[in-house]
Amino acid sequence: MVPRLGFDTITKSFPGVNALSGVSFDVAPGEIHGLLGENGAGKSTLLRILSGVFRPTSGTVFVDGEAVAFRKPLDARHAGIAMIHQELQQVPHLSVAQNMFLGHSLTHMGGLFVSRREQEKRAAEALSMIDRSIDVSAPISSLKVAQRQIVEIGRALLDKAKVIAMDEPTSSLTPSEFDRLAQVIADLSASGVSIIYVSHKMDEVFQICQRASVMRDGNLIGTVDMKATSEKQVIAMMVGRELMQEEHHSFVTNTVKLKADSLSSATKIKDVSFTLHKGEVLGIAGLVGSGRTELLRLIAGVDRLTSGSLSIDGKAVSLRTPRDAIAAGIGLVPEERKREGIIPMRPVSLNMALASLPAFSSTGVIRQGKLRATAKELLQRVNLRPFQLDRPIRLFSGGNQQKAIIARWLAAKSQILLFDEPTRGIDVGAKSEIYQLIETLAREGHSIIVVSSELPEVIRLSDRVLVMREGRVAAELGRDELSESAIVAHAIPGAIAGASAAAHPA
């Protein structure tokens, strides 16, 4: 069988950097092929070559056995190559159909007018193959993230794509939404469309991919059959070493650091009470929309309490703004890191100092010597890589951006740290480092709250877990009670009753 896609000794060099070194592998027609590696391994460079953004320094790309040389993205599209980015390339105020025809609108009367009716007809035909429920006339902004992913797949089908490359397609999806996307991908595979699937989530890769190619430092380490290998082996290929399966370590004390009493807000939170101890890692689990993020935003002063009270070290606090929370020793590592956590074009050292700028300034002027000295100390402490203080933070990987945000709260001397999805979009090696950092901070006496959609992550990190449902605390689980099934039973309405009925049939 002729491969649908082939990479033959692909090399890509930039000034001073060899991003790819002789990468070769192929993808069969209808195959779901994983592309794995840590951030910086070369995956994005290879996909940019495939999609016509970059041209290889040497080597050849083959589509259906024929050599191709893409000079621009449109060439790749005409050859049947489609790219679905992690950050969706969509215009919020335009309709589903308009977004599907971005860049190649159907026109009539010599190109003077867009044929909206014809666009909607063809868009509906494309989407009917994967999801008939999506209204092509609705604004794209009205759709859930999972539906917007499916719209991008429909857009690829409009172009009669032979290969669809998906870059972290499930980073913002719930488990049920992933299941739906996985079925769509399986249907595409059955119809002969080849899928390149990029993800840091090993469970997903093993669930849906037949084979995977593993990259490290611009080199292809190998291509593996997913049924004949293990997650442990794949991770070792990715990072060049075997990651230790570390057990949870607890440093919780009897000292209550934060007490929340009957918290309510206009943003989902309803009568939430809990305590957080010094040295404790408190997990918050629940479905997307259960109020997890909204609870952190309340504690961080981003949203306002409508009722209830907070106290720190036994003293009542009023957190009306984020500045109040920072002054009280609270630091938030937000879920939307790129949008809410960093100033992309500014140096990593300045990003580290954002919560404590007065400490580095005199009469409104930043004292660069003091800033650099503190940045050097704290960014070394969190193991920033590469260690370049003046480098814009946007040029660092997600894991290293996260390390810089953690260093920010160390600079601000925050004792209560709130982590919202701390490892979203972060590769397995950096994820292990973030886990170690969180435990180190707990050992040093920081009090930590972690929100995560990944149940293994919640269980790995937490001394205790609050399960939220519809804005309320549905359950509190101690360390010895923690399991994925226990969390899910409390997170999903009716799950406990259903499990009980199944266990005790009439």
VENQUIBEL-V271014 format. One line per field, one symbol per residue. phi: phi as a letter, one per 30 degrees, with the letter a starting at -180 (. if undefined). Layout:
phi->???
This chain:
phi->.dedbbcchdbbcceibcdbbidbabbdeidccdbbldejdjddddddddcidccddajbccbhicdbbdcaeddddddjcbbcdecedbcedddeddddceiaddbbhiidbddddddddddddddddbadddddcdddddcdeddddddddedddedhdcbcccchdcdccdedddedddddddddeddjddbcccaccddddddccdbbcccahicddlcbdddcbbedddddddciacddddddccbdcdddcbbcbhdbbdcidbhcbabbcdicccdbckdejdjdddddddddidccdcajbbbbhicdbccdbeddddddjcbccdddeddccbceddddddddcedbeedcbbhicddddddddddddddddcidbddbdcdedddcdedddddddddeddddhdcccccchdbdicddddddddedddddddddjdcbcbcadcdededdccdabcccbhibddabcdedcdadddddeddceidddddddddbdd
